[in-house]
Amino acid sequence: MQSPWQAPLPELQPAAQTIRLARGQTMQVWLAGGSQLVCNGAAVRVTEAPQWLLSQLVSRRNELGDGQAIALEHGGWVEIHAPQGGEVLCMKPVPPGWQRSLGSLARLLMRGWRGWRMAAARH
């Protein structure tokens, strides 16, 4: 059995995963440094894995609205909280040559997602 303090085997991690959260749900997931998170829907709060800064243990916290994205500075257990429920797309880091293409693809997917949601809301 794997300890909660160990990183999951990288080869068993999907390249991208969608995390769906119910209203008020909090989830912890292990993500590698450089992973990108994109919020789909209502706002979510992302708390990165704690790191030592001088003699204090600190965690960076980000509030993401619909369509906003962040890249994690370092790997570890990340907490995602969705007060209103929502969805977060988590993409593993890729070798440097592919980062621009992946970022462009994520933006393209988000535009398509928003367009689909707007069209569905009209009908």
ZADO-1210 file (C-alpha; in nm, 4 decimals, padded with zeros to 6 digits):
<atoms>
<atom x="00.0000" y="00.0000" z="00.0000" code="MET" pos="1"/>
<atom x="00.1272" y="00.3429" z="-00.0892" code="GLN" pos="2"/>
<atom x="00.1833" y="00.6009" z="00.1815" code="SER" pos="3"/>
<atom x="-00.0131" y="00.9288" z="00.1415" code="PRO" pos="4"/>
<atom x="00.3252" y="01.1064" z="00.1665" code="TRP" pos="5"/>
<atom x="00.4657" y="00.9404" z="-00.1444" code="GLN" pos="6"/>
<atom x="00.4087" y="01.0593" z="-00.4980" code="ALA" pos="7"/>
<atom x="00.2017" y="00.8219" z="-00.7130" code="PRO" pos="8"/>
<atom x="00.3996" y="00.6517" z="-00.9871" code="LEU" pos="9"/>
<atom x="00.4280" y="00.9050" z="-01.2741" code="PRO" pos="10"/>
<atom x="00.3771" y="00.6396" z="-01.5407" code="GLU" pos="11"/>
<atom x="00.0373" y="00.5554" z="-01.3869" code="LEU" pos="12"/>
<atom x="-00.0835" y="00.9168" z="-01.3921" code="GLN" pos="13"/>
<atom x="-00.3018" y="01.0211" z="-01.6886" code="PRO" pos="14"/>
<atom x="-00.1714" y="01.3065" z="-01.9075" code="ALA" pos="15"/>
<atom x="-00.4888" y="01.5022" z="-01.8310" code="ALA" pos="16"/>
<atom x="-00.7713" y="01.4424" z="-01.5890" code="GLN" pos="17"/>
<atom x="-01.0945" y="01.6195" z="-01.5110" code="THR" pos="18"/>
<atom x="-01.1889" y="01.6534" z="-01.1470" code="ILE" pos="19"/>
<atom x="-01.5588" y="01.7122" z="-01.0820" code="ARG" pos="20"/>
<atom x="-01.6541" y="01.8494" z="-00.7425" code="LEU" pos="21"/>
<atom x="-01.9973" y="01.8744" z="-00.5826" code="ALA" pos="22"/>
<atom x="-02.1049" y="02.1913" z="-00.4024" code="ARG" pos="23"/>
<atom x="-01.8773" y="02.2445" z="-00.1000" code="GLY" pos="24"/>
<atom x="-01.6571" y="01.9441" z="-00.1823" code="GLN" pos="25"/>
<atom x="-01.2813" y="01.9440" z="-00.1186" code="THR" pos="26"/>
<atom x="-01.0421" y="01.7001" z="-00.2814" code="MET" pos="27"/>
<atom x="-00.6701" y="01.6404" z="-00.2510" code="GLN" pos="28"/>
<atom x="-00.4788" y="01.5175" z="-00.5540" code="VAL" pos="29"/>
<atom x="-00.1079" y="01.4629" z="-00.6159" code="TRP" pos="30"/>
<atom x="00.0212" y="01.6714" z="-00.9081" code="LEU" pos="31"/>
<atom x="00.3709" y="01.7155" z="-01.0478" code="ALA" pos="32"/>
<atom x="00.5412" y="02.0549" z="-01.0517" code="GLY" pos="33"/>
<atom x="00.4574" y="02.2404" z="-01.3726" code="GLY" pos="34"/>
<atom x="00.1095" y="02.0862" z="-01.3958" code="SER" pos="35"/>
<atom x="-00.1580" y="02.3232" z="-01.5222" code="GLN" pos="36"/>
<atom x="-00.5056" y="02.3557" z="-01.3735" code="LEU" pos="37"/>
<atom x="-00.7963" y="02.5116" z="-01.5627" code="VAL" pos="38"/>
<atom x="-01.1243" y="02.5973" z="-01.3890" code="CYS" pos="39"/>
<atom x="-01.4412" y="02.4968" z="-01.5786" code="ASN" pos="40"/>
<atom x="-01.7438" y="02.6484" z="-01.4116" code="GLY" pos="41"/>
<atom x="-01.7910" y="02.8197" z="-01.0788" code="ALA" pos="42"/>
<atom x="-01.4904" y="02.9438" z="-00.8821" code="ALA" pos="43"/>
<atom x="-01.2576" y="02.7008" z="-00.7070" code="VAL" pos="44"/>
<atom x="-00.9835" y="02.7502" z="-00.4490" code="ARG" pos="45"/>
<atom x="-00.6529" y="02.5720" z="-00.5125" code="VAL" pos="46"/>
<atom x="-00.4047" y="02.5338" z="-00.2261" code="THR" pos="47"/>
<atom x="-00.0646" y="02.4135" z="-00.3424" code="GLU" pos="48"/>
<atom x="00.1493" y="02.1640" z="-00.1507" code="ALA" pos="49"/>
<atom x="00.3259" y="02.3278" z="00.1452" code="PRO" pos="50"/>
<atom x="00.6912" y="02.4303" z="00.1091" code="GLN" pos="51"/>
<atom x="00.9477" y="02.5592" z="00.3556" code="TRP" pos="52"/>
<atom x="01.0236" y="02.9302" z="00.3306" code="LEU" pos="53"/>
<atom x="01.3043" y="03.0070" z="00.5737" code="LEU" pos="54"/>
<atom x="01.1703" y="02.8544" z="00.8952" code="SER" pos="55"/>
<atom x="00.7994" y="02.8571" z="00.8034" code="GLN" pos="56"/>
<atom x="00.5873" y="02.6078" z="00.6166" code="LEU" pos="57"/>
<atom x="00.3743" y="02.7993" z="00.3648" code="VAL" pos="58"/>
<atom x="00.1172" y="02.7114" z="00.0981" code="SER" pos="59"/>
<atom x="00.0248" y="02.9277" z="-00.1979" code="ARG" pos="60"/>
<atom x="-00.3537" y="02.9647" z="-00.2366" code="ARG" pos="61"/>
<atom x="-00.5268" y="03.0719" z="-00.5598" code="ASN" pos="62"/>
<atom x="-00.8887" y="03.1532" z="-00.6378" code="GLU" pos="63"/>
<atom x="-00.9757" y="03.0553" z="-00.9962" code="LEU" pos="64"/>
<atom x="-01.2843" y="03.1709" z="-01.1806" code="GLY" pos="65"/>
<atom x="-01.4390" y="03.0150" z="-01.4910" code="ASP" pos="66"/>
<atom x="-01.1734" y="02.9791" z="-01.7606" code="GLY" pos="67"/>
<atom x="-00.8817" y="03.0872" z="-01.5428" code="GLN" pos="68"/>
<atom x="-00.5704" y="02.8711" z="-01.5203" code="ALA" pos="69"/>
<atom x="-00.2547" y="02.8365" z="-01.3114" code="ILE" pos="70"/>
<atom x="00.0682" y="02.6381" z="-01.3358" code="ALA" pos="71"/>
<atom x="00.1950" y="02.4755" z="-01.0174" code="LEU" pos="72"/>
<atom x="00.5428" y="02.5838" z="-00.9108" code="GLU" pos="73"/>
<atom x="00.6232" y="02.2528" z="-00.7405" code="HIS" pos="74"/>
<atom x="00.4756" y="01.9066" z="-00.7068" code="GLY" pos="75"/>
<atom x="00.2917" y="01.7537" z="-00.4158" code="GLY" pos="76"/>
<atom x="-00.0549" y="01.7098" z="-00.2707" code="TRP" pos="77"/>
<atom x="-00.2816" y="01.9903" z="-00.3929" code="VAL" pos="78"/>
<atom x="-00.6150" y="02.0735" z="-00.2300" code="GLU" pos="79"/>
<atom x="-00.9023" y="02.1813" z="-00.4548" code="ILE" pos="80"/>
<atom x="-01.2161" y="02.3252" z="-00.2935" code="HIS" pos="81"/>
<atom x="-01.5355" y="02.4137" z="-00.4843" code="ALA" pos="82"/>
<atom x="-01.7825" y="02.6184" z="-00.2750" code="PRO" pos="83"/>
<atom x="-02.0369" y="02.6161" z="-00.5599" code="GLN" pos="84"/>
<atom x="-01.9307" y="02.2893" z="-00.7193" code="GLY" pos="85"/>
<atom x="-01.7437" y="02.2770" z="-01.0467" code="GLY" pos="86"/>
<atom x="-01.4826" y="02.1115" z="-01.2559" code="GLU" pos="87"/>
<atom x="-01.1043" y="02.1442" z="-01.2855" code="VAL" pos="88"/>
<atom x="-00.8968" y="02.0176" z="-01.5771" code="LEU" pos="89"/>
<atom x="-00.5507" y="01.9037" z="-01.4562" code="CYS" pos="90"/>
<atom x="-00.2789" y="01.8612" z="-01.7199" code="MET" pos="91"/>
<atom x="00.0589" y="01.7037" z="-01.6430" code="LYS" pos="92"/>
<atom x="00.3696" y="01.8964" z="-01.7428" code="PRO" pos="93"/>
<atom x="00.5260" y="01.8061" z="-02.0750" code="VAL" pos="94"/>
<atom x="00.8768" y="01.8522" z="-02.2093" code="PRO" pos="95"/>
<atom x="00.9546" y="02.2229" z="-02.2745" code="PRO" pos="96"/>
<atom x="00.9117" y="02.2040" z="-02.6528" code="GLY" pos="97"/>
<atom x="00.5461" y="02.1053" z="-02.6138" code="TRP" pos="98"/>
<atom x="00.4403" y="02.3572" z="-02.3487" code="GLN" pos="99"/>
<atom x="00.3328" y="02.6269" z="-02.5916" code="ARG" pos="100"/>
<atom x="00.1291" y="02.3780" z="-02.7954" code="SER" pos="101"/>
<atom x="-00.0373" y="02.2398" z="-02.4829" code="LEU" pos="102"/>
<atom x="-00.1211" y="02.5907" z="-02.3593" code="GLY" pos="103"/>
<atom x="-00.2699" y="02.6765" z="-02.6991" code="SER" pos="104"/>
<atom x="-00.4730" y="02.3555" z="-02.6962" code="LEU" pos="105"/>
<atom x="-00.6036" y="02.4304" z="-02.3454" code="ALA" pos="106"/>
<atom x="-00.7131" y="02.7793" z="-02.4522" code="ARG" pos="107"/>
<atom x="-00.8803" y="02.6369" z="-02.7637" code="LEU" pos="108"/>
<atom x="-01.0650" y="02.3767" z="-02.5561" code="LEU" pos="109"/>
<atom x="-01.1813" y="02.6439" z="-02.3109" code="MET" pos="110"/>
<atom x="-01.3170" y="02.8625" z="-02.5928" code="ARG" pos="111"/>
<atom x="-01.5052" y="02.5622" z="-02.7332" code="GLY" pos="112"/>
<atom x="-01.6378" y="02.4728" z="-02.3862" code="TRP" pos="113"/>
<atom x="-01.7647" y="02.8257" z="-02.3251" code="ARG" pos="114"/>
<atom x="-01.9243" y="02.8390" z="-02.6718" code="GLY" pos="115"/>
<atom x="-02.0976" y="02.5078" z="-02.6156" code="TRP" pos="116"/>
<atom x="-02.2265" y="02.6158" z="-02.2728" code="ARG" pos="117"/>
<atom x="-02.3537" y="02.9479" z="-02.4092" code="MET" pos="118"/>
<atom x="-02.5300" y="02.7719" z="-02.6989" code="ALA" pos="119"/>
<atom x="-02.6850" y="02.5191" z="-02.4597" code="ALA" pos="120"/>
<atom x="-02.8062" y="02.7980" z="-02.2305" code="ALA" pos="121"/>
<atom x="-02.9877" y="02.9689" z="-02.5214" code="ARG" pos="122"/>
<atom x="-03.1925" y="02.6569" z="-02.5995" code="HIS" pos="123"/>
</atoms>
